[in-house]
Amino acid sequence: MKIYYHRFKICTTLVLLIFSSYTAVRSQTTRPVHIGFIYPISTNGLDAPDLKNNFSLHALGGLSSGENGLAIYGLAGMVHGNVIGLQVAGLWSKVRGEVDGVQIAGLMNEAKNANHAIQIAGIVNLLEMDVPVQVAGIFNKARHVQGFQTAGILNLSQSTKGAQVAGIANLSKAAGGIQVAGIMNNADSVNGVQVAGIVNRAKKVKGVQIAGIVNIAESSDYPIGIINLIKDGEIRLGLYADENLTSMITLKSGGKKLYGIVGLGSNLQYSELPYALEAGIGLKVLDRGGFRLDVEGTNLFITNFKRRGEYSRSGLKVLPALVLSDKVEIFAGPSINYMHTKYAIGDELAEMSLWNRERRNVYKAIHLGLSAGINFKIN
């Protein structure tokens, strides 16, 4: 009888040990490995949404409460909690908590916060809160970016400290650092540099705006563009002629320091020079009492739209001006220029030559010049 009793006691103990071990394993919130095809066909089964994993590998899609290492999904992965480490999905990755590491997806990444992470997506990154780095083929969205945000089309953020680079546009309420866009940058406040192929727009700029066509701001002292519409700046409409009687109507627009120059005109002396276009940038060096001093760098291009009918002149002008009233000023000053032309009258266009050369029917010269005219302030 004692023998049967001892056997029963041993069997009972073993059953209890096995059951308690199984229960302990099932009660763990973190699993070392999670492998599956698609939820719930995986080693975690229906419990997958409640379990964290150190390593996850799924042929199509996976679901968990957290990832602490490496998670790879053939198509899509969803995490209800946080991700620490690397998460890679063929199409779509979503984290309802925080990402601390790297999140990569072929199409789209979504997360609540990625303050210590990098998001890389083929199409779009969507983030509710903060991130240091976002890279997307088309579109990035985040609340605060402290680092680098680049997209093939559009970047969107409330604030940026670092760099925003987009093929089309950057939109941010507060931009600190640099914004570079193929078409447009837009920000309420800028503390740094805006560079756009067409237009920059901001309210208050502490730094530099560089645009292929137009800069728009309420306050911007250093805009560089063909047209600069600055609320606290100035716009001047001018008329001037140089030593060759090339006569130009100009628009000078900018901030308190820098301004852009664009002009149209013709030459009144030489019939070979009928159509003139000028563009450049100017710096207001001094504006005191009734005297003003500007320095301008310009390029003048004149053509008759025929073969061998081009004249180009790049120069630096020093233009002292007498301010007659709040709206009118007259100016005259010297310039130093580099010119080249295929016209036979090249030497006549550079009479005050410091250096010249003619080779292969192209005349080149460095020469002195003179400009004089009048400006009307229109804002």
Secondary structure, 3 states (H helix, E strand, C coil): CHHHHHHHHHHHHHHHHHHHHHHHHHHCCEECCEEEEECCEECCHHHHHHCEEEEEEECCEEEECEEEEEEEECCEEEECCCEEEEEEECCEEEEEEEEEEEEEECCEEEEEECCCCEEEECCEEEECCEEEEEEECCEEEEEEEEEEEEECCEEEEEEEEEEEEECCEEEEEEEEEEEEECCEEEEEEEEEEEEECCEEEEEEEEEEEEECCEEEEEEEEEEECCEEEECCCEEEEEEEEECCCEEEEEEEEECCCEEEEEEEEEECCCCCCCEEEEEEEEEEEEEECCEEEEEEEEEEEEECCCCCCEEEEEEEEEEEEEECCCCEEEEEEEEEEEEEECCCCCCHHHCCEEEEEEECCEEEEEEEEEEEEEEEECC
